[in-house]
Amino acid sequence: MDQSKIYETSDSYVDLSIHLPYDAREIGDPLFQFEADYYVEKDLSVAGDDDFCYENVAVFKVIGHTGDFDKDYIYTADAIAESTVENYAFAKGLFEQFFNTEFHNEIIDITGQTINRWLTIETAVAYDEIKNCSEVFQAELFVEFLIKLKQTWKQLFHNDVTLVSFNEGLYVSPEKRAQEKIFEGYQKAEFFTTLNKQEFIEKNGYEHNDSAIELKELFKLDFNNNLFSENIKNPKRKHYSGFIYTSQLISSQT
């Protein structure tokens, strides 16, 4: 049976929870972790039976972090995941590029809010419910999940403009058609590849206690890869970003 006929997404929803981890409380940073489960309707009807039977089943979970741009979380790396550091670094870099631009001013005019919150998506897990489904179908479901996650985030943080960031390792499949689906799906969900990685590494750094260090120098100091893995340092690694806000305006600048 066609898997798309078993699982319906028309009434799907995201169960979103946000909490302040113990490590974040210890270091005094308002760095919140979120978990989001995606539920779809599963058709349990028996062939030939006129009675329709559905149940809500969880098919995907994503885990990430969120915070605002008033703090620089790059120095809390020991307390948060490596992927959080990487995703935040790109979100921070984009935020600084967009600040005081025509695009940023346009968002302020429309929403009355500045871009003030970032969201990183770090881990995506498929539940056992769809483990035996085709990779292509899983990719299609995952894209629907991202779209629904953005809608849920809008409802939770009304008028709070959020910059979303994640890397290409978020959804990994060796199946070529699944990869094509997921890359097309990111655009459908309005997530786009953004900064040139090499240029970003060469030109960006972080200030701390009246001193500054460039990313490329920070990476050189980490010669044992204890803090940053080779994946993060790879200039060819794709990164995706997008915006969440209440306006229906779509901008190609994301």
C-alpha positions in Angstrom: 0.0 0.0 0.0 1.2 3.5 -0.8 2.7 4.9 2.4 1.4 8.4 1.7 -2.1 6.9 1.9 -1.5 5.4 5.4 -0.1 8.6 7.0 -2.1 11.8 6.6 -0.5 15.2 7.3 -3.5 17.5 6.8 -4.2 17.5 10.5 -0.7 16.9 11.7 0.8 18.9 14.6 4.0 19.6 16.5 4.3 19.1 20.2 6.9 21.6 21.3 8.5 21.9 24.7 11.2 24.3 25.9 13.3 24.2 29.1 16.4 25.7 30.6 19.0 22.9 31.0 20.9 22.5 34.2 24.2 23.4 32.5 22.8 26.7 31.3 21.5 27.5 34.8 25.0 26.8 36.1 26.7 29.2 33.8 23.9 31.8 34.1 23.0 31.9 30.4 19.4 32.0 29.2 20.1 29.3 26.7 17.0 27.2 26.2 16.8 23.7 24.8 13.7 22.7 22.8 12.3 19.3 21.7 9.6 19.0 19.0 7.7 15.9 18.1 5.8 15.6 14.9 2.5 13.7 14.9 0.6 12.6 11.9 -2.7 10.6 11.5 -2.2 6.9 10.8 -5.0 5.1 8.9 -6.0 1.9 10.9 -9.0 1.1 8.8 -9.5 -2.4 7.7 -10.0 -3.0 3.9 -13.6 -3.5 3.1 -14.8 -2.0 6.3 -16.9 1.2 6.1 -15.7 2.4 9.6 -12.7 4.8 9.5 -10.2 4.5 12.2 -7.2 6.9 12.8 -4.7 7.4 15.5 -2.1 10.1 16.0 1.4 8.7 15.9 4.8 10.4 16.4 7.1 10.1 13.4 9.9 12.6 13.9 11.7 14.4 16.7 14.0 17.4 16.5 16.2 18.8 19.3 17.8 22.2 19.3 18.5 25.4 21.3 17.2 28.9 21.3 18.2 32.2 22.8 18.5 35.9 21.9 21.3 37.9 20.4 22.1 39.9 23.5 24.6 37.3 24.6 27.4 35.6 22.8 27.1 31.9 23.5 30.2 30.9 21.7 32.0 30.9 25.1 29.6 28.4 26.7 30.8 25.7 24.3 31.7 23.3 27.2 28.0 23.3 28.3 26.3 22.9 25.0 26.5 20.7 22.0 29.2 21.2 19.3 26.5 21.6 16.7 24.8 24.3 18.8 28.1 26.3 18.7 28.4 25.9 14.9 24.8 26.7 14.2 24.8 29.7 16.6 28.0 31.0 15.0 26.3 31.1 11.6 23.1 32.6 13.1 25.2 35.3 14.8 27.2 36.0 11.5 23.9 36.3 9.6 22.4 38.5 12.2 25.3 40.9 12.1 25.2 41.0 8.2 21.4 41.8 8.2 21.5 44.3 11.0 20.7 47.9 9.8 20.0 46.6 6.2 17.0 47.3 4.1 15.8 43.7 4.7 16.1 44.1 8.5 14.3 47.5 8.4 11.6 45.9 6.3 11.0 43.3 8.9 10.8 46.0 11.6 8.2 47.9 9.5 6.1 44.8 9.1 6.3 43.2 12.5 7.3 46.0 14.8 10.1 43.8 16.0 13.8 43.5 15.4 15.5 40.1 14.6 16.1 39.2 18.2 15.9 35.5 18.6 17.9 32.6 17.1 16.9 29.0 16.8 19.3 26.1 16.0 18.1 22.7 14.9 20.7 20.1 15.8 19.3 16.6 15.8 16.6 14.9 13.8 15.4 11.4 14.7 12.9 9.3 12.9 10.7 7.2 15.3 10.4 3.4 14.8 6.9 4.1 13.4 8.4 5.0 10.0 11.8 3.3 10.2 10.6 0.7 7.6 9.2 3.4 5.2 11.2 4.4 2.2 13.9 7.1 2.6 12.1 9.2 0.1 8.9 9.2 2.0 10.7 9.9 5.3 12.3 12.9 3.6 8.9 14.2 2.4 7.5 13.8 6.0 10.5 15.6 7.4 9.9 18.6 5.2 6.2 18.7 6.3 7.6 18.6 9.9 9.8 21.7 9.3 6.9 23.6 7.9 4.7 22.7 10.8 7.5 23.5 13.3 7.7 27.1 11.9 4.0 27.5 12.2 4.0 26.3 15.8 7.0 28.6 16.6 5.1 31.5 15.2 2.1 30.8 17.5 4.4 30.4 20.6 6.5 33.4 20.0 4.0 35.8 18.4 5.8 38.7 16.5 9.2 37.5 17.8 11.4 37.4 14.7 13.5 34.3 14.9 16.6 33.4 12.8 16.8 29.6 12.2 20.1 27.9 11.5 21.2 24.3 10.8 23.8 22.4 8.8 23.5 19.8 6.1 24.1 17.0 8.6 20.7 17.5 10.0 19.1 15.0 7.7 21.5 12.3 6.3 20.4 9.6 3.9 22.6 7.6 1.4 19.6 7.4 -0.9 20.1 9.9 -3.8 16.4 10.6 -4.4 15.9 11.2 -0.7 18.7 13.8 -0.7 17.2 15.5 -3.7 13.8 15.6 -1.9 15.3 17.0 1.2 17.2 19.8 -0.6 14.1 20.7 -2.5 12.1 20.5 0.7 14.4 23.0 2.5 13.5 25.6 -0.1 9.8 24.7 0.2 10.1 25.3 3.9 11.9 28.6 3.1 15.3 27.4 4.4 18.2 28.4 2.1 21.9 27.9 1.9 23.4 31.2 3.1 27.0 32.2 3.8 30.0 31.0 1.9 31.7 28.9 4.6 35.3 29.7 3.7 34.6 33.4 3.5 32.8 33.3 6.8 35.7 31.5 8.5 38.2 34.0 7.1 36.3 37.1 7.9 34.5 36.5 11.2 35.6 36.3 14.8 34.4 36.9 18.3 35.2 39.6 20.9 35.6 38.8 24.5 36.9 41.0 27.4 38.1 43.7 25.0 40.1 41.2 22.8 39.1 39.4 19.6 40.0 36.1 18.0 39.1 35.1 14.4 37.4 31.8 13.8 40.3 30.6 11.6 42.7 31.2 14.5 40.4 29.5 16.9 40.3 26.5 14.7 44.1 26.4 14.4 44.4 26.4 18.2 42.1 23.4 18.4 44.7 21.1 16.7 43.4 18.0 18.6 39.8 18.6 17.6 38.8 18.6 21.2 36.3 21.5 20.8 35.5 21.7 17.1 35.3 18.7 14.8 36.7 18.5 11.3 33.1 18.8 10.0 32.7 22.3 11.5 36.1 23.4 10.0 35.2 22.0 6.5 34.5 25.0 4.2 32.4 22.8 1.8 29.9 22.0 4.5 26.5 23.5 3.6 24.6 25.6 6.1 20.9 26.5 5.9 19.1 29.4 7.4 15.6 31.0 7.4 13.4 33.4 9.3 10.3 32.8 11.4 7.9 35.8 11.8 4.2 36.4 11.5 4.2 38.2 8.2 3.5 36.2 5.1 6.2 38.2 3.2 8.7 35.9 1.5 12.1 37.3 0.8 14.7 35.8 -1.4 17.4 37.2 0.9 16.9 34.4 3.3 
